[in-house]
Amino acid sequence: MKKKLKLGLFGFGCVGQGLYHVLEETSGIKAEIKKICVKHPDKVRPIPADRFTYRKEDLLLDEQIDVIVELIDDADAAFTILKEALQHGKHVVTANKKMLAEHLEEIYHLQQRYNRSVLYEGAVCGSIPIIRNLEEYYDNDLISGIEGIFNGSTNYILTKVFEERKGYHEALRQAQELGFAESDPSLDVKGFDPKFKLAIAITHAFGVFVKPEHILNIGIDNIDALDLKFAQDNGYAIKLVARAVKAGNEVFGLVAPQFVERQHNLYPVRNEYNAVTVVGAFAERQLFVGKGAGSYPTGSAVLSDISALTYDYRYEYKKLTQGNTHRFSNEAYLEAFIRFDQPELVRMHDFEEFHSGYAANGHHYMTGLVSLEKLRSWAASAKVGIILTPKTRIVSYIEKNREQACSAA
């Protein structure tokens, strides 16, 4: 039965204001914001001052408030708010992907301990309802992989660079002005933001908790003019792609830029839009597309979680309870395009399989099958550029050894 909820809102930035406005304009949801807790008393805000407080206790200790909605930037403070809210018998809705990725296993156990829900659809891919779909539609499907564009800011930047020939820094500044980029742009352009989202999605897709530091992230900040020219000359786009696949009992995942051919389903996904492809044994390949950044798209996803709580909805984490023994691993290879200026930085023997290489105008290029750990070591250097090839796929050490054994036989 649908019930009326009173909300305590932490944060009134881009997403907080988006939620406020979509809630005001949506008559079908039985929920109202009772009080908003913010950090800076002197900041000018577009609604009356009596709606705000600067003390978290005014929300956490208010027995009339049913749900804490956490929409602040500080991941550590957000986790403290979440824990205290659950301890005081309140449900939590959050869009803080960094906090969730770093603490998801503990948050899972806190929900069981206090018998309260934590919902976070807005934390992964904005307006795309991917978490709910993984929980409900794909609950019994044998998912073999998920991949896509998980960050609207970098997709916006790459769209402007390719289609309007804008410079990287100009496109980044425009993304920030429009509210697409995070307050710390490195979270976006270095691939941390999509990595946090991928860690969360892996739990719901495969039933595996993975710490974000175990997932390799390579951003778009090291892409240079020659990479762009190579892509344009070959009819490719460049997309920052988050992917995870399951092979046997192992799950592999990473975030990295990739050359994308025109026929690829991610090629036409432009600007701040996100796209997620889910590959299942029964439903096969399905593509979800929607806005992944901005005030209203994320605010609407948060609102959908609030609406779900009026029906006492909670994540059941079904893949965790199906008796799987999957583990996350980095013991895999991918085919990558490597750019470098100094010959000693990259050698042919660094590749499991060397495919091609050439040098021009003082720059060196090599392509081949390379281990995730080698990619991680190269990614730490600003002097090495890494872009995955158009048809790259994750090949586990076990699968590669099997292929070699078959060839030898």
Secondary structure, DSSP 8 states (H G I E B T S, - for coil): ----EEEEEE--SHHHHHHHHHHHH-SSS-EEEEEEE-S-TTS--SS-GGGEES-THHHHT-TT--EEEE--S-HHHHHHHHHHHHHTT-EEEE--HHHHHHHHHHHHHHHHHHT--EE-GGGSSTT--HHHHHHHTTSSS-EEEEEEE--HHHHHHHHHHHHS---HHHHHHHHHHTT-S-SSTHHHHTSHHHHHHHHHHHHHHHS----GGGSEE--STT--HHHHHHHHHTT-EEEEEEEEEEETTEEEEEEEEEEE-TTSTTTT--TTEEEEEEEETTTEEEEEEEE-SSHHHHHHHHHHHHHHHTTT-----GGGGTT---EE---EEEEEEEEESSGGG--GGGSSEEEEEEEETTEEEEEEEEEHHHHHHHHT-TTEEEEE-TT---EEHHHHHHHHHHHH-
